[in-house]
Amino acid sequence: MDDLFQDLRYGWRTLRARPGFAAVAVLTLALGVGANTAIFSAVNALLLRPLPVEDVDRVVFGMALREGFDPFGTSFLDYALYRDEARSFASSGLATQRQLNLRGQAEPEHLNGAAVTASYLGTLGVKPVLGRLFADDEDRAGGPAVALVSHELWQRRFSGDRGVIGRTLDLDGRPHVVVGVLPAGFDVPYSAEVWVPMQVSFDALPLADRAATAHDLVARLRPGVRLDQADAELKRLARRLEVEHPQIRRGWSYGIVPLRQQLLADLDGRAKRSLGVLGVAVGFVLLICCANVASLLLARGLAREGEIAIRRSLGAARGRLVRQLLTESLLLAFLGGAAGVLLAYWTGPALAALSPIQPSGLGAYLTDFRIDGRVLSFSLAVTVVSGALSGLLPALKVARSAQLISVLKQRDQRTASGGRRPLAALVVAEVAVAATLLVGGGLVVCSFQRLQRIDLGFRPDGLVMITALRLVSPGYPAAIGVSVVAGRLLEETDRVGSLPVAVVSEELVRQAWPGEEAIGKRVRRVRAGEPGPWMTVVGVVRDVKEDRFNFRVLRPVWYLPLAQQAFAPPVRLPLELVVRTTGDPGGLAAAVRTAVHAVDRDQPVGTAMRLREQLADVLIGERFSAVLIAALAAAGLLLAALGLYGVMAYAVGRRTGEIGLRMALGARPRDVLRLVVVQGLGLVAAGLLLGVAGAWALTRLLATSLYEVSPTDPATFAAVAVVLTAAALLACWIPARRATRIDPMAALRCE
C-alpha cells in the first residue's frame, strides 16, 4: 500500500510538471468516457432500470399478427382463449383505449383513458398510493361507474387532497366515483390519466365485435416459462382459432414481446438496434481516444528513456517500473473519467430531450437519463479499461529500455527508430477505427437525406392538423393536396343514400388490378367475416406518405367517405381536422376552437400542429441517429488527425539531426517535405485499408436501418477515403513544413 501511495504521489508530481501534456490527455479521455457514459445513461433508462411494474421482465405484451408479421391489437376472441387455456400465463388482462371528456370546469378537458379488465392492473403488479384497484364485481356488464386516477391528475384536479376517495369525476357526462390513485409516473396503457372498468360480457357480443383487433393484452409468465416457449404456445392456440373461424382468422397468428419493448413503441426492435449502433460508435470514439493518449504516453516515455535507464541501472525492477508507469496512466484516466462523468451529467438532459424514442407509457421513467449507481459503475469500468488500454503498451515499451550506455548512445544519435514502430501502429489503428466510424456515419446520413427528399405525393406546406372528437372533413384528400391520376376526389355529395365510392392509391391499383383501368372497379370492406357494401372506385391518386406507417414502404391506401361507412369504429378515438391556410397557422387553433364551441361548448379541442412538423416527427429517429453518429464520426476524424499530427511532429522533432544532415548533403526543402508527407500517408493508407475492410463487414449490421442505400455503397466508401486522405495531408503538411525550415548547421551543432 505504501508503494501505491508513493507511485500516486510521484505520478501526480510528474503530471504537474507537464501541465500541457496532462490537460490534453485528460480532455481526450474525458471526451471518450463522457460519450460512453452519456449513451449508457440512455441505455440504462430505456432497457435496464427497474420500472414501477413488479418483475417487469416477466410481463409480456400480446399482438395479433396479420400474415405473420403485421402487428395489430388483440381481439376479445384472442383474449378469452389465451386467458382460459394458455398455461404459460400466470395471469393476464385486457385494455381498450378511451378518450374521455372531463367536464365540470371552465374549459372542458380531454383525457387519455383506458377501460381495463379487473385483472389488468393486478397483472402489472401496480399498487395504488391511495384507495384500491377495481374489484371483479365492478368489471361486470352494467357495473358501477368507478374510476382510478393518475397521480398527476390527482395533483392537478384535486390538489393532492388525500380525501379524494369517494369523490366524483364527470367523464363524458356520467359521474364516476374515484376509488384509487395510482403511483406517480404510472400511465400504462396509452399514457392514461384515468382508468375505468371495461364492463364487457364477451360472449354476449356479436362475432364482429369479438373479432375486432382493438385492444391491448398484457400477461405475466409463470415461473420458469421462457418468452419463446410462451410465444410458441400462443401461436398454436392462434392456429386453433384460424381453424374454428376461417372466415375471419385466415392468415392471422399471434405473438408476444417483452412489455418494456412495447412501452418503448419498439415492436420491430428498431430502437434497440439504433442504441446498439450508437454504442458501437461511441466505443470506436473511445478506442481512438485511448490510441491518442497511448501515443502521447509513448512519446513522453521515449523522452524519458534516460530516466528509466538510470533507474534500471540503480536496481529498479522492471515490474516496479511498469507499475509506476501504469499508475501514471490510470491517474490520467481517473481525472479524465471524472471530467467525462461531468460532461455526461451536463449533456444528459439535452440527450433525453432530443431522444427519438417516445414511450407509449411510463415516460417519466424511460426518459430519465440521470447518472445513477449503475451508470457510475459503468463509467468507472470504462475509466479503468481506458487507463489500461492507453497505458499498457507505453509502459511495457519504456520499461524494456536497454541499459544506460546504449540508451545514451541512441539518444546521442537522435534516431529514435525504436519508438517509431509502436507509434506508427497506434496511428494505423486510429485511422482504421476512424474509417469504420466515418463509413457508418456516412451511410446513416445518406439514408436520412434520401428519406428527407422522398416524394410525399401531396403538398404539406400550409396544412394544419387539429385534434377534436366528432369533427370530420369529407374533403380531406383535396385539403392535403393529393395529385389525381385518374377520375375525381371525394365530394360533399358522397353521403348516405348515394352510390358508395372510394378513391384509391396507385399502389392499391398495382396490387389489385395490375395493368387494368381502376375507375369503375368495385371494392368492399370485410370485418369479422361480414362484408360491407360494394364501393365503386371513382378516383386514383398518387401514393401519399402521410404517416409513419407508409413512409419507408409503399402500402395500398384508399379514401372512403366517413358518412357512407356502415361500420362504427371499434374504439372511440379523436379524429383529425385538417385545414389548409394561406395565413399564419398560429392563430388558426383559436378560431377553430371558437367555431367548435359555438356548436358544442363541452367539446374539447386539441392543439394545432403544422403538418410539416408532424412529418418531421416521423423522421425524428433517423434525424437523431444521423446527427449523433455524424457528430461522433467527425470527432473520430478530428481525433485521428490530431493523433497523426502529434506522431508526425514528434517524429520530426526526434529526426532533427537526420533531416539537418540530409539538407547539408544537398536535400532540397521539397525533398524533406515529400519524405515526411509520404511517411504519414503510408500510415494512413495502411489504416484506411484495414478500416475499409472492417467497415465492409460491420456496416452490414446497418442494412435494416438504411433507406435506399446499400451498406456497401461505393460512393460512401470513396468519400470516406477522400476525406481521410485530405485530413491526413493537412496533419502531415504542418510538421513537414516545419521540417523544411530546419537550419542544417544549427541541427548538426546540436548533434
Order of alpha helices (4+ residues) and beta strands (2+ residues): alpha-alpha-beta-beta-alpha-beta-beta-alpha-beta-beta-alpha-beta-beta-beta-alpha-beta-alpha-alpha-beta-alpha-alpha-alpha-alpha-alpha-alpha-alpha-alpha-beta-alpha-beta-beta-alpha-beta-beta-beta-beta-beta-beta-alpha-beta-alpha-alpha-alpha-alpha-alpha-alpha
